[in-house]
Amino acid sequence: MRIKEGYAIKHIGSEHVIIKQGRVGVDMTKIISFNPVSEWLWEKLAGCDFTGNEVANLLVAQYGIDAEKAAADVDRWIGQLTEAQLLEA
């Protein structure tokens, strides 16, 4: 899977949100806000193919969490991105 191109993280006040670049009339009811870890993952993985296991390994290496917690967090993160249609196969 990979993150769809054409989206960028924008900083609006204290929020970090995903915005489709170059689109007029953006639907502001579908803004996705990221926490610092989600933003880090997005920036690390943008433009790359990846698997859930690879993302979990990144979390384990960067944050020192156990593999089980990392896998659960990744499943939730991928689920949210999939629901928002921000991933492609």
C-alpha positions as CSV (number, residue, x, y, z in Angstrom):
1,M,0.0,0.0,0.0
2,R,1.0,3.6,-0.2
3,I,-0.2,7.1,0.7
4,K,-2.1,8.7,-2.1
5,E,-0.3,11.6,-3.8
6,G,-1.7,15.1,-3.9
7,Y,-2.2,15.5,-0.1
8,A,-0.1,17.4,2.3
9,I,0.1,18.1,6.0
10,K,-0.8,21.7,6.9
11,H,-0.4,23.4,10.3
12,I,-3.5,25.3,11.2
13,G,-3.0,26.8,14.7
14,S,-2.0,23.9,16.9
15,E,-3.6,21.3,14.6
16,H,-1.8,19.3,11.9
17,V,-4.3,18.4,9.2
18,I,-4.3,16.7,5.8
19,I,-5.4,18.8,2.9
20,K,-5.7,17.9,-0.8
21,Q,-3.4,20.2,-2.7
22,G,-4.6,22.4,-5.4
23,R,-8.3,21.8,-4.8
24,V,-10.8,24.6,-4.7
25,G,-13.8,24.3,-2.5
26,V,-12.4,21.7,-0.1
27,D,-15.0,20.0,2.0
28,M,-14.0,21.1,5.5
29,T,-16.3,18.6,7.1
30,K,-13.8,15.9,6.2
31,I,-10.6,17.3,7.7
32,I,-8.3,14.7,9.3
33,S,-6.2,15.8,12.2
34,F,-2.9,14.1,13.0
35,N,-1.1,13.7,16.3
36,P,2.8,13.9,16.1
37,V,3.3,10.2,15.7
38,S,0.8,10.0,12.8
39,E,2.4,13.0,11.2
40,W,5.9,11.4,11.6
41,L,4.6,8.2,9.9
42,W,3.0,10.1,7.1
43,E,6.2,12.1,6.4
44,K,8.3,8.9,6.7
45,L,6.1,6.9,4.3
46,A,5.0,9.4,1.7
47,G,6.0,8.2,-1.7
48,C,6.9,4.7,-0.5
49,D,5.2,1.3,-0.7
50,F,4.8,-0.2,2.7
51,T,3.2,-3.0,4.7
52,G,1.6,-2.9,8.1
53,N,4.6,-4.9,9.5
54,E,7.0,-2.3,8.1
55,V,5.1,0.5,9.7
56,A,5.0,-1.4,13.1
57,N,8.8,-1.9,12.9
58,L,9.3,1.8,12.4
59,L,7.3,2.5,15.5
60,V,9.2,-0.1,17.5
61,A,12.5,1.4,16.4
62,Q,11.6,5.0,16.8
63,Y,9.6,4.9,20.0
64,G,10.7,1.7,21.7
65,I,7.2,0.3,22.1
66,D,6.6,-3.4,22.1
67,A,5.7,-5.1,18.8
68,E,2.1,-6.0,19.9
69,K,1.2,-2.4,20.8
70,A,2.9,-1.2,17.6
71,A,0.8,-3.7,15.5
72,A,-2.4,-2.6,17.1
73,D,-1.6,1.1,16.6
74,V,-0.7,0.5,13.0
75,D,-3.9,-1.4,12.4
76,R,-5.9,1.6,13.8
77,W,-3.8,4.1,11.8
78,I,-4.2,2.2,8.5
79,G,-7.9,1.7,9.2
80,Q,-8.4,5.5,9.6
81,L,-6.4,6.3,6.5
82,T,-8.3,3.7,4.5
83,E,-11.7,5.0,5.8
84,A,-10.6,8.5,4.7
85,Q,-9.5,7.2,1.3
86,L,-5.9,8.3,1.7
87,L,-4.3,4.9,0.9
88,E,-4.0,3.1,-2.4
89,A,-3.0,-0.5,-3.0
